[in-house]
Amino acid sequence: MILRPFFLRGNKGLTLVESLISIVLLGTLLVSVLGAFTISNLGASRARHRLAAMNVISGYMEQELRAGYDGGIGGEADYYETISSADPTPVTIDTRGTADTSDDLVGSLVPDPYFPDNVENADGTQITYIGVPFKIVGFVVTWNEDMNGQACSERAVCYVAYHTSS
């Protein structure tokens, strides 16, 4: 007697129970795979927006570095050349690849709140490194992700050393 697998024994085909079990297994597999695609799409979108926010911050830091130690628009609490903490600057994080600005993802740029006294220590002495004074410049970009409504932010800080103008 030759033993054949159960699915080759006769010409019965699949029973209703076997069909339902295979549909349930296939559905479970598809739902988990599609969930993984959705999660990876959210992660890729957030990473793209974080990179765009860092590029915005980089541009403003370049302006501060070009302005130098003595640049900016005022005293310690308001030391940025282009923005002040009182007026957040709107910045475009994602244009979504269209010319229509109504669908853009817009965030706001503000000075870093952790460095309000950017040129002196807590005791009032000037911040120095090996005798060279410097100031701390930092920016924060905040935005809300559209897909999940999560509030996001990116922060960066740089140090601007004093140098004489030539």
Sine and cosine of phi, psi and omega as CSV:
sin_phi,cos_phi,sin_psi,cos_psi,sin_omega,cos_omega
0.00,0.00,0.75,-0.66,0.00,-1.00
-1.00,-0.08,0.80,-0.60,0.03,-1.00
-1.00,0.00,0.82,-0.57,0.07,-1.00
-0.91,-0.42,0.45,-0.89,0.07,-1.00
-0.86,0.51,0.39,-0.92,-0.10,-0.99
-0.88,0.48,-0.50,0.87,-0.04,-1.00
-0.98,0.18,-0.13,0.99,0.08,-1.00
-0.97,-0.25,0.07,1.00,-0.03,-1.00
-1.00,0.07,1.00,-0.03,0.05,-1.00
1.00,-0.02,-0.06,-1.00,-0.05,-1.00
-0.92,-0.39,0.60,0.80,-0.07,-1.00
-0.95,0.32,-0.63,0.77,-0.12,-0.99
1.00,0.06,-0.31,-0.95,-0.01,-1.00
-1.00,-0.04,0.59,-0.81,0.08,-1.00
-1.00,0.09,0.21,-0.98,0.01,-1.00
-0.89,0.46,-0.65,0.76,0.00,-1.00
-0.89,0.45,-0.71,0.70,0.03,-1.00
-0.88,0.47,-0.64,0.77,0.03,-1.00
-0.90,0.44,-0.70,0.71,0.00,-1.00
-0.90,0.43,-0.66,0.75,0.03,-1.00
-0.89,0.46,-0.69,0.73,-0.01,-1.00
-0.92,0.40,-0.59,0.81,0.04,-1.00
-0.92,0.40,-0.67,0.75,0.03,-1.00
-0.90,0.44,-0.70,0.71,0.02,-1.00
-0.90,0.44,-0.69,0.72,0.01,-1.00
-0.91,0.42,-0.67,0.75,0.04,-1.00
-0.88,0.47,-0.68,0.73,0.04,-1.00
-0.88,0.48,-0.69,0.73,0.02,-1.00
-0.89,0.45,-0.71,0.70,-0.02,-1.00
-0.91,0.42,-0.65,0.76,0.01,-1.00
-0.89,0.46,-0.68,0.73,0.00,-1.00
-0.92,0.38,-0.62,0.78,0.02,-1.00
-0.92,0.38,-0.69,0.72,0.02,-1.00
-0.91,0.41,-0.57,0.82,0.08,-1.00
-0.89,0.45,-0.64,0.77,0.04,-1.00
-0.91,0.42,-0.63,0.78,0.05,-1.00
-0.90,0.44,-0.65,0.76,0.01,-1.00
-0.90,0.44,-0.71,0.71,0.00,-1.00
-0.91,0.42,-0.65,0.76,0.01,-1.00
-0.93,0.37,-0.55,0.84,0.06,-1.00
-0.91,0.41,-0.66,0.75,0.07,-1.00
-0.88,0.48,-0.70,0.72,0.01,-1.00
-0.90,0.43,-0.66,0.76,0.00,-1.00
-0.92,0.39,-0.64,0.77,0.03,-1.00
-0.90,0.43,-0.70,0.71,0.02,-1.00
-0.90,0.44,-0.65,0.76,0.02,-1.00
-0.90,0.43,-0.64,0.77,0.03,-1.00
-0.90,0.45,-0.65,0.76,0.01,-1.00
-0.94,0.34,-0.60,0.80,0.05,-1.00
-0.90,0.43,-0.66,0.75,0.04,-1.00
-0.89,0.45,-0.67,0.74,0.03,-1.00
-0.89,0.45,-0.65,0.76,0.03,-1.00
-0.90,0.44,-0.66,0.75,0.04,-1.00
-0.91,0.41,-0.55,0.83,0.07,-1.00
-0.92,0.40,-0.61,0.79,0.06,-1.00
-0.90,0.44,-0.74,0.67,0.01,-1.00
-0.87,0.49,-0.66,0.75,0.00,-1.00
-0.86,0.51,-0.66,0.75,0.02,-1.00
-0.89,0.46,-0.67,0.74,0.02,-1.00
-0.94,0.34,-0.57,0.82,0.05,-1.00
-0.92,0.40,-0.60,0.80,0.06,-1.00
-0.86,0.50,-0.65,0.76,0.04,-1.00
-0.88,0.47,-0.67,0.74,0.00,-1.00
-0.91,0.40,-0.64,0.77,0.01,-1.00
-0.91,0.40,-0.63,0.78,0.05,-1.00
-0.91,0.40,-0.58,0.82,0.02,-1.00
-0.93,0.36,-0.47,0.88,0.05,-1.00
0.99,0.16,-0.09,-1.00,-0.07,-1.00
-0.88,0.48,-0.67,0.74,-0.06,-1.00
-1.00,0.05,-0.03,1.00,-0.01,-1.00
-0.98,0.22,0.05,-1.00,-0.01,-1.00
0.94,-0.34,-0.06,-1.00,-0.13,-0.99
-0.91,-0.41,0.24,0.97,0.02,-1.00
0.22,-0.98,-0.53,-0.85,-0.11,-0.99
-0.98,0.21,-0.25,-0.97,-0.13,-0.99
-0.88,0.47,-0.67,0.74,-0.07,-1.00
-0.98,0.21,-0.21,0.98,-0.07,-1.00
-0.66,-0.75,0.92,0.40,-0.21,-0.98
-0.98,-0.21,0.12,0.99,-0.09,-1.00
-1.00,-0.01,0.61,-0.80,-0.03,-1.00
-0.94,0.34,-0.57,0.82,-0.19,-0.98
-0.94,-0.34,-0.43,0.90,-0.06,-1.00
-0.67,-0.74,0.24,-0.97,0.13,-0.99
-0.75,-0.66,0.31,-0.95,-0.03,-1.00
-0.94,0.35,-0.34,0.94,0.00,-1.00
-0.96,0.26,-0.48,0.88,-0.07,-1.00
-0.84,-0.55,1.00,-0.05,0.07,-1.00
-0.87,0.49,0.65,-0.76,-0.01,-1.00
-1.00,-0.08,0.82,-0.57,0.06,-1.00
-0.95,0.32,0.70,-0.72,0.02,-1.00
-0.74,-0.67,0.58,-0.81,0.01,-1.00
-1.00,0.04,0.85,-0.53,0.02,-1.00
-1.00,0.03,-0.68,0.73,-0.06,-1.00
-0.57,-0.82,0.83,-0.56,0.03,-1.00
-1.00,0.08,-0.13,0.99,-0.03,-1.00
0.88,0.47,0.26,0.96,0.07,-1.00
0.96,0.26,0.30,0.95,0.00,-1.00
-0.85,-0.53,0.35,-0.94,0.06,-1.00
-0.99,0.16,-0.31,0.95,0.00,-1.00
-0.95,0.31,0.87,-0.49,-0.05,-1.00
-0.99,0.14,-0.15,0.99,-0.03,-1.00
-0.95,0.31,-0.35,0.94,-0.01,-1.00
-0.98,-0.19,0.13,0.99,-0.02,-1.00
-0.93,0.36,0.51,-0.86,0.13,-0.99
-1.00,-0.02,0.92,-0.40,-0.09,-1.00
-0.92,-0.39,0.69,-0.73,0.07,-1.00
-0.86,-0.52,-0.18,-0.98,0.03,-1.00
-0.76,-0.65,0.57,-0.82,-0.01,-1.00
-0.92,-0.39,0.79,-0.61,0.03,-1.00
-0.70,-0.71,0.35,-0.94,0.13,-0.99
-0.89,0.45,0.49,-0.87,0.01,-1.00
-0.91,0.42,0.86,-0.51,-0.06,-1.00
-0.94,0.33,-0.21,0.98,-0.01,-1.00
-0.99,0.15,-0.14,0.99,-0.03,-1.00
-0.80,-0.60,0.85,0.53,0.00,-1.00
-0.95,0.32,-0.52,0.85,0.04,-1.00
-0.97,-0.24,0.99,0.11,-0.21,-0.98
-1.00,0.08,-0.17,0.98,-0.05,-1.00
-0.87,-0.49,0.01,1.00,0.01,-1.00
-0.61,-0.79,0.43,-0.90,0.05,-1.00
-0.97,0.25,0.08,-1.00,-0.01,-1.00
-0.88,0.47,-0.49,0.87,0.00,-1.00
-1.00,0.07,0.07,1.00,0.06,-1.00
1.00,-0.06,-0.09,1.00,0.04,-1.00
-0.99,0.16,0.46,-0.89,-0.04,-1.00
-0.94,0.35,0.64,-0.77,0.05,-1.00
-0.95,0.32,0.81,-0.59,0.02,-1.00
-0.66,-0.75,0.39,-0.92,0.14,-0.99
-0.72,-0.70,0.89,-0.45,-0.08,-1.00
0.77,0.63,0.68,0.73,0.07,-1.00
0.99,0.14,-0.07,1.00,-0.01,-1.00
-0.99,-0.16,0.86,-0.51,0.02,-1.00
-0.94,0.35,0.51,-0.86,0.06,-1.00
-0.54,-0.84,0.28,-0.96,0.09,-1.00
-0.84,-0.54,0.40,-0.92,-0.01,-1.00
-0.97,-0.24,0.79,-0.61,0.00,-1.00
-0.85,-0.53,0.80,-0.60,0.01,-1.00
-0.61,-0.80,0.49,-0.87,0.01,-1.00
-0.74,-0.67,0.45,-0.89,0.07,-1.00
-0.76,-0.65,0.77,-0.64,0.12,-0.99
-0.94,-0.35,0.77,-0.64,0.04,-1.00
-0.84,-0.54,0.53,-0.85,0.04,-1.00
-0.36,-0.93,0.23,-0.97,0.06,-1.00
-0.93,-0.37,0.81,-0.59,0.05,-1.00
-0.93,0.36,0.70,-0.71,-0.04,-1.00
-0.95,0.30,-0.67,0.75,-0.14,-0.99
-0.91,0.41,-0.62,0.78,-0.05,-1.00
-0.84,-0.54,0.02,1.00,0.04,-1.00
0.94,0.35,0.24,0.97,-0.05,-1.00
-0.98,0.21,0.70,-0.71,0.09,-1.00
-0.98,0.21,0.77,-0.64,-0.05,-1.00
-0.80,-0.60,0.42,-0.91,0.07,-1.00
-0.45,-0.89,0.44,-0.90,0.10,-0.99
-0.76,-0.65,0.59,-0.81,-0.06,-1.00
-0.69,-0.72,0.61,-0.80,0.08,-1.00
-0.54,-0.84,0.51,-0.86,-0.04,-1.00
-0.72,-0.69,0.60,-0.80,0.14,-0.99
-0.67,-0.74,0.28,-0.96,-0.01,-1.00
-0.92,-0.38,0.76,-0.65,-0.01,-1.00
-0.93,-0.38,0.91,-0.40,-0.03,-1.00
-0.99,0.11,0.50,-0.86,0.06,-1.00
-0.95,0.30,0.69,-0.72,0.13,-0.99
-0.54,-0.84,0.54,-0.84,-0.04,-1.00
-0.97,0.26,0.60,-0.80,0.03,-1.00
-0.97,0.25,0.63,-0.78,0.00,-1.00
-0.85,-0.53,0.00,0.00,0.00,0.00
